[in-house]
Amino acid sequence: MSLSWLEGGGEQVAHRARAATEERLQRRVDRGEVTSPGGAVRAEQHLRHVRPVENLRSGWDLHVGFGLTNPAMFTAMYGDPRPGAASPAAARALAMLRERMRSLALAGRLRVDERRAADMVRAAACGVVFILLETPEADRDRGLSEATRKSVIAAIITDAPKRERLGVAPAATTLRALLPTVEGLTQGERNLLAEWLDRLVRPA
């Protein structure tokens, strides 16, 4: 299945080049070829910060591409939204999306909380698919998916964080994602800290 029309030509080549670079770097780390402590740390940080965003981009394109090539199945999965009535396939897709949001939060890359980020992505991606499906193929705006993807990512993703300028919301989102692993707190303390962090990420 070709998704080439979902990406601009130059951007698609750039994405593939970056992905190939990440794969080569990961193989070098796995083989122990990055041996200096500083080099290993920089490689690990680079992979952690870059890959979650690339995974989100590729996941968006796969989602839209699937919807356009399988309209009946996509409509069955997403076309009749009701509380508690999601199909098993849609539920699995949502779980995968939330895993991506957790990876982004752990990398300090989210501007908003994980749930809102996931909801913004799936609302926009599903909307793109349904708009394109209702439009005659010859009249479709072939840049709609890419433009929408860029806008959503800009709204939820920060630049790769630097310790000295990490903002309050990304820092709180990262700590919120790490909270289940924090030891030494009672459940009540954990719940209170979670409430405070949620308020920092999403002020009233």
C-alpha positions as a Markdown table, in Angstrom:
| # | Residue | x | y | z |
|---|---|---|---|---|
| 1 | Met | 0.0 | 0.0 | 0.0 |
| 2 | Ser | 1.5 | 3.3 | -1.1 |
| 3 | Leu | 1.2 | 6.3 | 1.2 |
| 4 | Ser | 3.4 | 8.6 | -0.9 |
| 5 | Trp | 0.6 | 11.1 | -1.5 |
| 6 | Leu | 0.3 | 11.6 | 2.3 |
| 7 | Glu | 3.8 | 13.2 | 2.4 |
| 8 | Gly | 5.4 | 15.9 | 0.4 |
| 9 | Gly | 8.1 | 14.4 | -1.8 |
| 10 | Gly | 11.0 | 16.1 | -0.1 |
| 11 | Glu | 9.6 | 15.5 | 3.4 |
| 12 | Gln | 9.1 | 11.9 | 2.7 |
| 13 | Val | 12.7 | 11.4 | 1.6 |
| 14 | Ala | 13.8 | 13.3 | 4.7 |
| 15 | His | 11.7 | 11.2 | 7.0 |
| 16 | Arg | 13.1 | 8.0 | 5.4 |
| 17 | Ala | 16.6 | 9.3 | 5.8 |
| 18 | Arg | 16.1 | 10.1 | 9.4 |
| 19 | Ala | 14.6 | 6.7 | 10.1 |
| 20 | Ala | 17.5 | 5.0 | 8.4 |
| 21 | Thr | 19.9 | 7.0 | 10.5 |
| 22 | Glu | 18.1 | 6.1 | 13.7 |
| 23 | Glu | 18.2 | 2.4 | 12.8 |
| 24 | Arg | 21.9 | 2.5 | 12.1 |
| 25 | Leu | 22.5 | 4.3 | 15.4 |
| 26 | Gln | 20.4 | 1.8 | 17.3 |
| 27 | Arg | 22.3 | -1.1 | 15.7 |
| 28 | Arg | 25.6 | 0.5 | 16.7 |
| 29 | Val | 24.4 | 0.9 | 20.3 |
| 30 | Asp | 23.1 | -2.7 | 20.3 |
| 31 | Arg | 26.5 | -4.1 | 19.0 |
| 32 | Gly | 28.4 | -2.1 | 21.6 |
| 33 | Glu | 30.1 | 0.1 | 18.9 |
| 34 | Val | 29.3 | 3.3 | 20.8 |
| 35 | Thr | 31.7 | 2.7 | 23.6 |
| 36 | Ser | 32.5 | 6.0 | 25.2 |
| 37 | Pro | 30.3 | 7.0 | 28.2 |
| 38 | Gly | 29.5 | 10.4 | 26.6 |
| 39 | Gly | 28.8 | 8.9 | 23.2 |
| 40 | Ala | 26.5 | 6.2 | 24.7 |
| 41 | Val | 24.5 | 8.8 | 26.7 |
| 42 | Arg | 24.2 | 11.1 | 23.7 |
| 43 | Ala | 23.1 | 8.2 | 21.5 |
| 44 | Glu | 20.5 | 7.1 | 24.0 |
| 45 | Gln | 19.1 | 10.6 | 24.4 |
| 46 | His | 18.9 | 11.1 | 20.7 |
| 47 | Leu | 17.0 | 7.9 | 20.1 |
| 48 | Arg | 14.7 | 8.6 | 23.0 |
| 49 | His | 13.8 | 12.1 | 21.9 |
| 50 | Val | 13.5 | 11.6 | 18.1 |
| 51 | Arg | 11.8 | 8.3 | 17.8 |
| 52 | Pro | 8.5 | 9.0 | 19.6 |
| 53 | Val | 7.8 | 11.9 | 17.3 |
| 54 | Glu | 8.7 | 9.9 | 14.2 |
| 55 | Asn | 6.5 | 7.0 | 15.4 |
| 56 | Leu | 3.6 | 9.4 | 15.8 |
| 57 | Arg | 4.0 | 10.7 | 12.3 |
| 58 | Ser | 4.3 | 7.3 | 10.8 |
| 59 | Gly | 1.3 | 6.1 | 12.9 |
| 60 | Trp | -0.8 | 8.9 | 11.6 |
| 61 | Asp | 0.0 | 8.1 | 8.0 |
| 62 | Leu | -0.7 | 4.4 | 8.5 |
| 63 | His | -4.1 | 5.3 | 10.1 |
| 64 | Val | -5.1 | 7.6 | 7.3 |
| 65 | Gly | -3.8 | 5.2 | 4.6 |
| 66 | Phe | -5.7 | 2.3 | 6.2 |
| 67 | Gly | -9.0 | 4.4 | 6.2 |
| 68 | Leu | -8.7 | 5.4 | 2.6 |
| 69 | Thr | -7.9 | 1.9 | 1.3 |
| 70 | Asn | -10.5 | 0.1 | 3.6 |
| 71 | Pro | -13.4 | 2.6 | 3.9 |
| 72 | Ala | -16.0 | 0.0 | 4.9 |
| 73 | Met | -13.8 | -1.5 | 7.6 |
| 74 | Phe | -12.8 | 2.0 | 8.8 |
| 75 | Thr | -16.4 | 3.1 | 9.0 |
| 76 | Ala | -17.3 | 0.0 | 10.9 |
| 77 | Met | -14.6 | 0.7 | 13.4 |
| 78 | Tyr | -15.0 | 4.5 | 13.8 |
| 79 | Gly | -18.3 | 5.5 | 12.1 |
| 80 | Asp | -20.7 | 4.9 | 15.0 |
| 81 | Pro | -19.1 | 6.2 | 18.2 |
| 82 | Arg | -21.0 | 5.4 | 21.4 |
| 83 | Pro | -19.8 | 5.1 | 25.0 |
| 84 | Gly | -18.4 | 1.6 | 25.7 |
| 85 | Ala | -19.1 | 0.4 | 22.2 |
| 86 | Ala | -15.7 | 0.6 | 20.6 |
| 87 | Ser | -14.8 | -2.3 | 18.4 |
| 88 | Pro | -11.9 | -4.5 | 19.6 |
| 89 | Ala | -9.7 | -3.3 | 16.7 |
| 90 | Ala | -10.5 | 0.4 | 17.5 |
| 91 | Ala | -9.7 | -0.3 | 21.2 |
| 92 | Arg | -6.3 | -1.8 | 20.3 |
| 93 | Ala | -5.5 | 1.2 | 18.0 |
| 94 | Leu | -6.4 | 3.5 | 20.9 |
| 95 | Ala | -4.2 | 1.6 | 23.3 |
| 96 | Met | -1.3 | 1.9 | 20.8 |
| 97 | Leu | -1.9 | 5.6 | 20.4 |
| 98 | Arg | -1.9 | 6.0 | 24.2 |
| 99 | Glu | 1.4 | 4.1 | 24.4 |
| 100 | Arg | 2.9 | 6.6 | 21.9 |
| 101 | Met | 1.6 | 9.5 | 24.1 |
| 102 | Arg | 3.2 | 7.9 | 27.1 |
| 103 | Ser | 6.6 | 7.6 | 25.2 |
| 104 | Leu | 6.3 | 11.3 | 24.3 |
| 105 | Ala | 5.5 | 12.3 | 27.8 |
| 106 | Leu | 8.5 | 10.3 | 29.2 |
| 107 | Ala | 10.7 | 12.1 | 26.7 |
| 108 | Gly | 9.4 | 15.5 | 27.9 |
| 109 | Arg | 7.9 | 16.3 | 24.5 |
| 110 | Leu | 4.1 | 16.8 | 25.3 |
| 111 | Arg | 2.6 | 20.3 | 25.7 |
| 112 | Val | -0.6 | 18.9 | 27.0 |
| 113 | Asp | -1.6 | 15.9 | 29.1 |
| 114 | Glu | -1.5 | 12.4 | 27.6 |
| 115 | Arg | -5.2 | 11.9 | 27.3 |
| 116 | Arg | -5.9 | 15.2 | 25.6 |
| 117 | Ala | -3.0 | 14.6 | 23.2 |
| 118 | Ala | -4.3 | 11.2 | 22.2 |
| 119 | Asp | -7.9 | 12.6 | 21.8 |
| 120 | Met | -6.6 | 15.5 | 19.6 |
| 121 | Val | -4.7 | 13.1 | 17.4 |
| 122 | Arg | -7.5 | 10.6 | 16.9 |
| 123 | Ala | -10.1 | 13.2 | 16.4 |
| 124 | Ala | -8.1 | 15.0 | 13.7 |
| 125 | Ala | -6.9 | 11.8 | 12.0 |
| 126 | Cys | -10.4 | 10.2 | 11.9 |
| 127 | Gly | -11.8 | 13.5 | 10.7 |
| 128 | Val | -9.3 | 13.7 | 7.8 |
| 129 | Val | -10.3 | 10.2 | 6.7 |
| 130 | Phe | -14.0 | 10.8 | 6.7 |
| 131 | Ile | -13.7 | 14.2 | 5.0 |
| 132 | Leu | -11.6 | 12.6 | 2.2 |
| 133 | Leu | -13.9 | 9.6 | 1.9 |
| 134 | Glu | -16.9 | 11.8 | 1.4 |
| 135 | Thr | -15.1 | 13.7 | -1.3 |
| 136 | Pro | -14.9 | 12.3 | -4.9 |
| 137 | Glu | -11.4 | 11.0 | -5.3 |
| 138 | Ala | -10.6 | 13.4 | -8.2 |
| 139 | Asp | -11.5 | 16.4 | -6.0 |
| 140 | Arg | -9.7 | 15.3 | -2.8 |
| 141 | Asp | -7.2 | 17.7 | -1.2 |
| 142 | Arg | -4.1 | 15.5 | -1.2 |
| 143 | Gly | -2.3 | 17.8 | 1.1 |
| 144 | Leu | -5.1 | 17.8 | 3.8 |
| 145 | Ser | -3.6 | 14.9 | 5.8 |
| 146 | Glu | -0.1 | 16.3 | 5.9 |
| 147 | Ala | -1.3 | 19.8 | 6.8 |
| 148 | Thr | -3.5 | 18.6 | 9.6 |
| 149 | Arg | -0.9 | 16.3 | 10.9 |
| 150 | Lys | 1.6 | 19.1 | 11.1 |
| 151 | Ser | -0.9 | 21.4 | 12.9 |
| 152 | Val | -1.8 | 18.8 | 15.5 |
| 153 | Ile | 1.8 | 17.8 | 16.2 |
| 154 | Ala | 2.7 | 21.5 | 16.6 |
| 155 | Ala | -0.1 | 21.9 | 19.0 |
| 156 | Ile | 0.8 | 18.9 | 21.3 |
| 157 | Ile | 4.6 | 18.4 | 20.8 |
| 158 | Thr | 7.4 | 20.6 | 22.1 |
| 159 | Asp | 11.0 | 20.8 | 20.7 |
| 160 | Ala | 13.5 | 18.3 | 22.1 |
| 161 | Pro | 13.8 | 19.6 | 25.7 |
| 162 | Lys | 17.0 | 21.1 | 27.2 |
| 163 | Arg | 17.3 | 20.8 | 30.9 |
| 164 | Glu | 17.8 | 24.5 | 31.4 |
| 165 | Arg | 14.6 | 25.6 | 29.6 |
| 166 | Leu | 12.2 | 22.7 | 30.1 |
| 167 | Gly | 8.8 | 24.4 | 30.6 |
| 168 | Val | 6.4 | 23.7 | 33.5 |
| 169 | Ala | 3.8 | 21.8 | 31.4 |
| 170 | Pro | 6.3 | 19.4 | 29.7 |
| 171 | Ala | 8.1 | 18.8 | 33.0 |
| 172 | Ala | 4.8 | 18.1 | 34.8 |
| 173 | Thr | 3.6 | 15.8 | 32.0 |
| 174 | Thr | 6.9 | 13.8 | 32.2 |
| 175 | Leu | 6.7 | 13.5 | 36.0 |
| 176 | Arg | 3.0 | 12.5 | 35.7 |
| 177 | Ala | 4.0 | 9.7 | 33.3 |
| 178 | Leu | 6.7 | 8.5 | 35.7 |
| 179 | Leu | 4.5 | 8.7 | 38.8 |
| 180 | Pro | 3.5 | 5.0 | 38.8 |
| 181 | Thr | 7.1 | 4.0 | 39.2 |
| 182 | Val | 7.9 | 6.4 | 42.1 |
| 183 | Glu | 8.5 | 4.6 | 45.4 |
| 184 | Gly | 8.2 | 5.9 | 48.9 |
| 185 | Leu | 4.7 | 7.5 | 48.6 |
| 186 | Thr | 1.4 | 6.3 | 50.1 |
| 187 | Gln | -1.5 | 5.9 | 47.7 |
| 188 | Gly | -3.1 | 9.0 | 49.1 |
| 189 | Glu | 0.1 | 11.0 | 48.5 |
| 190 | Arg | 0.4 | 9.6 | 45.0 |
| 191 | Asn | -3.2 | 10.6 | 44.2 |
| 192 | Leu | -2.6 | 14.1 | 45.5 |
| 193 | Leu | 0.6 | 14.6 | 43.6 |
| 194 | Ala | -1.2 | 13.3 | 40.4 |
| 195 | Glu | -4.0 | 15.9 | 41.0 |
| 196 | Trp | -1.4 | 18.7 | 41.3 |
| 197 | Leu | 0.5 | 17.7 | 38.2 |
| 198 | Asp | -2.7 | 17.4 | 36.2 |
| 199 | Arg | -3.6 | 21.0 | 37.3 |
| 200 | Leu | -0.2 | 22.2 | 36.2 |
| 201 | Val | -0.6 | 20.6 | 32.7 |
| 202 | Arg | -4.2 | 21.6 | 32.3 |
| 203 | Pro | -5.0 | 24.8 | 34.3 |
| 204 | Ala | -8.6 | 25.5 | 35.1 |
